[in-house]
Amino acid sequence: MNLRDFRNHEDTRLEDVPEGLVVFVGSNGEGKTNLLEGIAFLFFLQSPRTSSSEPVVRRSAEAAYARGEVETASGRVLVEIEIPGRGANRVQVNGSTVRRKRDVRRQVRAVYFGPDDLVVVIGDPSKRRDFMDDAIRSLWPLKESAITAYDRALRQRNRLLKDWEGRGSPKDLETWDAELIDAGCALIRLRREAVERSAPTAEDEYRRLAGHGLRCEYAPNVEGDPLEEAFAARLAARRQDELVRRTTLVGPHRDELTLAVRELGARSFASHGEAWAAALCLRLGLANAVSDEVGERPVLLLDDPFSALDPVRRERVAHRLRALGQTVVSVADEGHVPAQAAGVWDVSAGTITQREGSRSERAGASVRPPEKAS
């Protein structure tokens, strides 16, 4: 992997990353999370930390560049990205221009965990809906359109309700009811399957880590069989309320993912450590679901996963990660470097150096820059 002008990484190369547990170690602000973010960019074509690409471009540079090879069951995949401070990214896969994220995501798979994942457990329901939609994208990249189709139908229907000033119902409301039902039912079914595939492993991982249970269940806003008829009935029942409040009150935008620790709601009753462990195990459950779906393990990218865990649970997690394929971890505390690590790199001021005894050569700012995507 090569990074150039990516945050504080002026010119970095990482070669021959071993299978197993790989660790980046560095104090806060030295660039270890930036390095993990750069790897994530190769898989997601966007940052897992920010919605804008502008912050990832190093100050005084016009663009950042990321280039990496991923070995899959189907062969090696070369991903090259030019990330301008403004405007669209330019992406090539094996030398051919790619314009849609899903065309990359269906070839190379990764699952990312970071401190912001804590809000999936303790934040408002929208964060858990975001997690379920991210699970859909990870499992079935070509089905991402189901998410955008529902969002589009919801926006149009809400605009119609908001702008309506007359008596009765807007004349086009039934048309948008049909659009909402069609797109909403497709999304509900995908969310249900995504949770059913990932929840059992998430619960098992949590039990292995904490010694007690995690319950993870999809709680859709609309239920019934047939689903389309149940959706239509719920809309009809809430029609007057929607006209008064001028917004859509029925549909998967009001779904919930129920999380419970020791049979108590995790959002309200889990300790910080329990909530952190639950968020981590949700990502491990998703990684296992992706592995089952595509027949090979995704790359796990974990930003500071040990920081909120006690020493016993840190050891349990590290031991478990060793068996989950290639797992790249960043840590700020030297005491959090697992003994099981297959390779360790120190990160300082945007330069990385392999520790003696690891499998790769020294990596740092003296290497040649990555080629630009063109």
C-alpha positions in Angstrom: 0.0 0.0 0.0 1.2 3.5 -0.8 -0.1 6.8 0.6 1.0 10.2 -0.6 -0.2 13.6 0.8 -2.8 11.7 2.8 -3.3 13.7 6.1 0.1 13.7 7.7 1.5 10.9 5.5 3.6 12.8 3.0 5.0 9.7 1.3 4.4 6.2 2.9 4.7 2.7 1.6 3.7 -0.5 3.4 4.7 -3.8 1.8 4.1 -7.5 2.4 1.6 -7.0 5.2 1.4 -10.4 6.9 -1.7 -12.5 7.5 -2.9 -12.4 11.0 -2.8 -9.6 13.5 -1.0 -6.4 12.4 -0.4 -3.5 14.7 0.3 0.2 14.2 1.6 1.8 17.4 2.0 5.6 18.0 1.2 8.4 20.3 -1.9 10.6 19.7 -1.5 12.7 16.6 1.4 10.8 15.0 -0.6 9.3 12.2 -1.5 5.7 13.1 -5.3 6.3 12.7 -4.6 8.2 9.5 -2.7 5.2 8.1 -5.7 2.9 9.0 -8.0 5.5 7.4 -5.9 5.3 4.2 -6.2 1.6 4.0 -10.0 1.9 4.6 -10.2 4.4 1.7 -9.0 1.7 -0.7 -12.0 -0.5 0.2 -14.8 2.1 0.8 -13.6 4.9 -1.6 -14.4 7.3 1.3 -13.2 8.0 4.8 -14.8 6.2 7.7 -14.1 9.2 9.8 -15.5 12.1 7.8 -18.1 12.7 5.1 -15.8 15.1 3.2 -12.6 14.2 1.4 -11.1 17.6 1.9 -9.6 16.9 5.4 -7.7 13.9 4.2 -5.6 16.0 1.8 -2.3 17.1 3.4 -2.1 20.8 4.0 -0.5 22.6 1.0 -1.1 19.6 -1.3 -3.6 19.7 -4.2 -4.6 16.1 -3.8 -4.0 12.9 -1.9 -3.2 9.6 -3.4 -3.9 6.0 -2.2 -2.8 2.9 -4.0 -3.0 -0.7 -2.8 -3.1 -4.3 -3.8 -5.6 -6.7 -2.2 -5.2 -10.4 -2.6 -8.5 -12.2 -3.0 -9.7 -15.7 -3.8 -10.1 -14.4 -7.4 -6.7 -12.9 -7.6 -4.9 -9.6 -6.9 -6.9 -6.4 -7.2 -5.1 -3.1 -7.6 -7.0 -0.1 -6.4 -5.7 3.4 -7.2 -7.4 6.6 -6.0 -6.7 10.3 -6.5 -8.4 12.4 -3.9 -8.6 16.1 -4.7 -9.4 18.7 -2.1 -12.5 19.5 -4.0 -14.4 17.6 -6.6 -14.9 13.9 -7.3 -12.3 11.2 -6.6 -10.7 9.5 -9.6 -10.6 5.7 -9.1 -9.0 2.9 -11.1 -9.3 -0.9 -10.4 -6.7 -3.0 -12.2 -6.1 0.0 -14.5 -9.7 0.6 -15.5 -11.7 3.6 -14.4 -14.4 3.0 -11.9 -17.2 5.5 -11.1 -19.4 3.6 -8.6 -18.4 2.6 -5.1 -20.2 -0.7 -5.4 -18.0 -1.8 -8.3 -15.0 -1.7 -5.9 -16.9 -3.0 -2.8 -17.9 -6.2 -4.6 -14.3 -7.0 -5.4 -12.5 -6.2 -2.1 -14.1 -6.4 1.3 -13.2 -4.8 4.6 -15.0 -4.1 7.9 -14.0 -1.0 9.9 -14.4 -0.4 13.7 -13.5 2.9 15.3 -14.3 4.9 18.5 -17.3 6.5 16.7 -18.9 3.1 16.6 -19.8 3.6 20.3 -22.8 5.7 19.2 -24.2 2.6 17.5 -24.9 1.3 21.0 -25.5 4.4 23.1 -26.7 6.9 20.4 -30.1 7.6 19.0 -31.9 5.0 16.8 -30.6 6.7 13.6 -27.1 5.4 14.4 -28.3 1.9 14.6 -30.2 2.3 11.3 -27.0 3.5 9.8 -25.2 0.4 11.1 -27.9 -1.9 9.5 -27.6 0.0 6.2 -23.8 -0.3 6.3 -24.2 -4.0 6.9 -26.3 -4.2 3.7 -23.6 -2.4 1.7 -20.9 -4.7 3.1 -22.9 -7.9 2.4 -24.5 -7.0 -0.9 -22.8 -3.9 -2.5 -25.0 -4.2 -5.6 -28.2 -3.8 -3.4 -27.2 -0.4 -2.0 -29.7 1.1 -4.4 -32.5 -0.2 -2.1 -31.3 2.3 0.5 -31.1 5.3 -1.9 -34.5 4.4 -3.4 -36.2 4.5 0.0 -34.5 7.8 1.0 -35.6 9.3 -2.3 -39.2 8.2 -1.9 -39.3 9.4 1.7 -37.9 12.8 0.8 -40.4 13.3 -2.0 -43.4 12.2 0.2 -42.3 14.5 3.0 -42.0 17.4 0.7 -45.5 16.8 -0.6 -46.9 16.7 3.0 -44.9 19.8 4.0 -46.0 21.9 1.1 -49.7 20.9 1.2 -52.0 23.7 2.3 -55.4 22.4 1.2 -58.1 20.3 2.7 -58.0 16.5 2.6 -55.0 14.7 1.2 -52.6 15.9 -1.6 -53.6 14.5 -4.9 -50.3 12.7 -5.5 -50.1 11.2 -2.1 -51.3 7.8 -3.1 -48.6 7.6 -5.8 -46.0 8.3 -3.3 -47.6 5.9 -0.8 -47.0 3.2 -3.4 -43.4 4.3 -4.0 -42.8 4.3 -0.2 -44.3 0.9 0.3 -42.4 -0.7 -2.6 -39.0 0.8 -1.5 -39.7 0.4 2.2 -40.5 -3.3 2.0 -37.4 -4.0 0.0 -35.3 -2.2 2.7 -37.0 -3.9 5.6 -36.3 -7.3 4.1 -32.7 -6.5 3.5 -32.2 -5.1 7.0 -33.9 -8.2 8.5 -31.6 -10.6 6.6 -28.5 -8.5 7.4 -29.3 -8.6 11.2 -30.2 -12.3 11.1 -26.8 -13.1 9.5 -24.6 -11.0 11.7 -26.4 -11.1 15.1 -25.7 -14.7 16.1 -21.9 -14.3 15.7 -22.0 -10.8 17.4 -23.8 -12.4 20.4 -21.3 -15.3 20.5 -18.3 -13.0 20.3 -19.7 -10.9 23.1 -20.4 -13.9 25.3 -16.8 -15.1 24.7 -15.5 -11.7 25.6 -17.6 -10.6 28.5 -18.9 -13.9 29.9 -22.5 -12.9 29.6 -25.0 -12.3 26.9 -25.7 -9.6 24.3 -29.2 -9.6 22.6 -29.4 -8.1 19.1 -32.7 -8.0 17.4 -34.2 -6.1 14.4 -37.3 -4.2 15.4 -39.0 -2.9 12.2 -41.5 -0.1 12.3 -43.8 -2.2 10.0 -44.4 -5.9 10.5 -47.0 -8.2 9.0 -47.6 -10.8 6.3 -48.0 -9.9 3.5 -45.6 -7.0 4.4 -46.9 -4.7 1.6 -50.5 -4.9 2.9 -49.4 -4.3 6.5 -47.4 -1.2 5.3 -50.4 0.1 3.5 -52.7 -0.4 6.5 -50.2 1.4 8.8 -50.1 4.4 6.4 -53.9 4.5 6.2 -54.1 4.4 10.0 -51.7 7.3 10.5 -52.9 9.4 7.5 -54.6 12.1 9.6 -51.6 12.4 12.0 -49.2 12.7 9.0 -51.4 15.5 7.5 -51.3 17.4 10.8 -47.6 16.9 11.4 -46.7 17.2 7.7 -44.2 14.3 7.8 -44.1 10.6 7.2 -44.7 8.6 10.4 -44.5 5.1 9.0 -41.6 3.2 7.5 -38.1 1.9 8.0 -36.8 5.4 8.8 -38.3 4.7 12.2 -36.8 1.2 12.6 -34.8 0.2 15.6 -32.0 -2.3 16.3 -32.7 -3.6 19.8 -29.4 -4.2 21.8 -29.5 -5.6 25.4 -26.8 -6.5 27.8 -27.8 -8.7 30.8 -31.4 -8.3 29.4 -31.3 -4.6 30.0 -31.3 -2.0 27.2 -27.7 -1.3 26.3 -28.3 2.3 25.4 -29.4 3.2 28.9 -27.9 0.5 31.2 -24.6 -0.8 29.7 -21.4 0.5 31.3 -18.9 2.2 29.0 -16.8 -1.0 28.7 -19.9 -3.1 28.0 -21.1 -0.7 25.3 -17.7 -0.6 23.7 -17.5 -4.4 23.7 -21.0 -4.6 22.1 -20.0 -2.1 19.4 -16.9 -4.1 18.6 -18.7 -7.4 18.6 -21.3 -6.0 16.2 -18.5 -5.4 13.7 -17.0 -8.8 14.3 -20.5 -10.3 13.7 -20.7 -8.3 10.4 -17.3 -9.5 9.4 -18.3 -13.1 9.9 -21.5 -12.6 7.9 -19.4 -11.1 5.0 -17.1 -14.1 5.2 -20.1 -16.5 4.9 -21.5 -14.5 2.0 -18.4 -14.3 -0.2 -16.4 -17.3 0.9 -13.4 -15.5 2.3 -12.7 -13.3 5.2 -12.8 -9.5 4.8 -9.8 -7.4 6.1 -10.6 -6.2 9.6 -9.6 -2.6 10.3 -9.8 -1.7 14.0 -8.9 1.7 15.4 -7.9 1.5 19.0 -10.1 -1.4 19.9 -8.5 -2.2 23.3 -8.7 1.3 24.9 -12.0 0.8 26.8 -11.3 -2.9 27.8 -9.8 -4.2 31.0 -6.6 -6.3 30.7 -8.4 -9.6 30.8 -10.8 -8.7 28.0 -8.0 -7.1 26.0 -6.2 -10.4 26.0 -9.4 -12.3 25.0 -10.0 -9.9 22.1 -6.4 -10.1 20.9 -6.4 -13.9 21.1 -9.6 -14.0 19.1 -8.5 -11.5 16.5 -5.5 -13.7 15.7 -7.9 -16.3 14.2 -9.9 -13.9 12.1 -7.7 -13.5 9.0 -5.8 -10.3 8.3 -6.6 -7.8 11.0 -5.0 -4.4 11.1 -5.1 -2.6 14.5 -4.0 0.8 15.7 -3.1 1.4 19.4 -1.7 4.4 21.3 -0.5 2.5 24.4 2.5 0.3 24.2 0.9 -2.0 26.7 -1.9 -2.6 24.2 0.4 -4.3 21.7 -0.7 -7.9 21.6 1.9 -10.6 22.0 0.1 -12.5 19.2 0.9 -9.8 16.6 2.4 -11.1 13.4 3.8 -7.6 12.6 4.3 -4.3 14.4 5.0 -0.9 12.9 5.8 2.2 14.9 4.2 5.4 13.6 5.8 8.8 14.3 5.1 12.1 12.5 3.6 10.3 9.5 6.5 7.9 9.1 6.2 4.2 9.7 9.0 1.8 10.8 8.8 -1.9 11.1 10.0 -3.3 14.4 12.9 -5.7 14.3 11.8 -9.3 14.0 8.7 -8.5 11.9 8.3 -9.9 8.4 8.5 -6.7 6.3 11.2 -4.2 5.6 11.5 -0.8 7.0 8.8 1.6 5.6 8.9 5.4 5.7 9.1 8.7 3.9 12.1 7.9 1.6 10.1 5.5 -0.7 9.0 6.5 -4.1 5.5 8.1 -4.4 2.5 6.1 -5.5 1.5 6.4 -9.1 -1.4 8.8 -9.8 -4.7 7.3 -10.8 -5.4 8.5 -14.4 
